[in-house]
Amino acid sequence: MADSLELFNFDDKEIVLYSEKRRLKTFLKKWPNDPDWACTPEKLAAAGFYFKPCPEAPDNCCCAFCGKELDGWEPDDDPWVEHKKHSSKCPFLNIKKNIDDLTIAEVTRLLMNIALVKTEKFFDQKQKQFDAQAEEARRVLQDHNSV
């Protein structure tokens, strides 16, 4: 149950990354792709991404709003198109104006939608865990019955 409470927590690091300027600063950590590519740090930050590299994905980016991670960027990739293609339910993609210009009601709605996305991911993860445990139980029962 403690895991479920984390769905509604917005830590300082997370909230700071709602700012496009802060997301852009993360790309100062040695963005590996060519500056002439379509997926520049500026375009990635504008599309909601911050730089989150890892050894197996040195160009990995994560959306600060939906948590979708994308890597393997190609020279002609458009960050907005890729974001929408891989995470069409992202609350950030549905904002029709600059985040700095949102009203209190719009910010509240955005935070509620972010919590909804987190909740869906949480339950998807729990469903996968349950399915894996059920499959293991079936295997054990089948092995037991075949003895």
C-alpha positions in Angstrom: 0.0 0.0 0.0 2.9 2.3 0.6 3.7 2.1 -3.1 0.3 3.4 -4.0 0.8 6.6 -1.9 3.8 7.5 -4.1 1.4 7.9 -7.0 0.3 11.2 -5.6 3.7 12.5 -4.4 5.3 15.1 -6.6 8.9 15.5 -5.4 10.9 18.7 -5.9 13.1 17.2 -8.7 10.0 16.2 -10.6 8.3 19.6 -10.3 11.5 21.5 -11.2 11.5 19.5 -14.5 8.1 20.9 -15.4 10.1 24.0 -16.4 11.4 23.9 -20.0 14.5 25.9 -18.9 15.3 23.2 -16.3 14.8 20.4 -18.7 17.1 22.1 -21.2 19.8 22.4 -18.6 19.9 18.6 -18.2 21.2 18.3 -21.8 24.3 20.2 -20.8 25.5 16.8 -19.5 27.1 15.9 -22.9 24.1 15.3 -25.2 25.7 12.7 -27.6 23.8 13.4 -30.8 24.9 15.7 -33.6 23.7 19.4 -33.2 22.5 19.4 -36.8 19.9 16.7 -36.1 16.2 17.6 -35.9 16.1 16.3 -32.3 18.1 19.1 -30.7 18.2 19.6 -26.9 16.0 22.7 -27.4 13.3 20.8 -29.3 13.5 17.8 -26.9 13.1 20.1 -23.9 10.2 21.9 -25.5 8.5 18.6 -26.2 8.6 17.8 -22.4 11.8 15.7 -22.3 14.9 15.9 -20.1 18.2 14.1 -20.6 18.4 10.9 -18.7 21.4 8.9 -20.1 22.3 5.4 -19.1 25.2 3.1 -20.2 22.9 1.1 -22.6 21.1 4.2 -24.0 23.4 7.3 -24.0 20.8 9.4 -25.7 17.9 8.4 -23.4 15.4 11.1 -22.7 12.4 11.0 -20.3 9.2 13.0 -20.3 8.9 15.0 -17.1 5.1 14.6 -17.2 4.3 11.1 -18.3 7.6 9.3 -17.5 7.9 7.9 -21.0 11.6 7.2 -21.9 12.8 7.3 -25.5 16.3 6.6 -26.9 17.9 5.7 -30.2 17.1 9.1 -31.7 17.5 9.3 -35.5 18.7 12.4 -37.4 15.2 13.3 -38.7 13.2 12.4 -35.6 10.8 15.2 -34.4 10.5 15.0 -30.6 6.9 16.1 -30.6 5.9 13.4 -33.2 7.9 10.7 -31.3 6.4 11.7 -28.0 2.8 11.6 -29.3 3.5 8.3 -31.1 4.9 6.6 -28.0 2.8 8.3 -25.3 -0.4 9.7 -26.7 -2.0 10.0 -23.2 0.8 12.3 -21.9 -0.9 15.2 -20.1 1.8 17.6 -21.3 0.8 16.9 -25.0 -2.7 18.1 -24.3 -1.8 21.5 -22.9 -2.8 24.1 -25.5 -0.7 27.0 -24.1 2.7 27.6 -22.5 2.9 25.9 -19.0 3.9 29.2 -17.5 0.6 30.8 -18.6 -1.7 28.1 -17.0 -4.3 29.2 -14.5 -4.5 27.6 -11.1 -7.4 25.4 -12.3 -5.4 24.3 -15.4 -2.4 23.5 -13.3 -4.6 21.5 -10.9 -6.1 19.6 -13.9 -2.5 18.9 -15.2 -1.4 17.5 -11.9 -4.5 15.3 -11.7 -3.8 14.0 -15.2 -0.2 13.3 -14.3 -1.4 11.4 -11.2 -3.8 9.5 -13.4 -1.0 8.5 -15.8 1.1 7.4 -12.8 -1.8 5.4 -11.5 -2.3 3.6 -14.8 1.4 2.7 -14.9 1.3 1.5 -11.3 -1.6 -0.8 -12.0 -0.2 -2.0 -15.3 3.0 -3.0 -13.3 1.0 -4.7 -10.6 -1.0 -6.6 -13.3 2.2 -7.8 -14.9 3.5 -9.0 -11.5 0.3 -10.8 -10.8 0.3 -12.4 -14.2 3.9 -13.6 -13.7 3.1 -15.1 -10.3 -0.1 -16.8 -11.7 2.0 -18.3 -14.5 4.5 -19.6 -12.0 1.8 -21.1 -9.8 0.2 -22.8 -12.9 3.6 -24.2 -13.8 4.2 -25.5 -10.3 0.7 -27.1 -10.2 1.2 -28.7 -13.6 4.6 -30.1 -12.5 3.0 -31.4 -9.4 0.1 -33.0 -11.2 2.4 -34.7 -13.8 4.4 -36.5 -11.0 
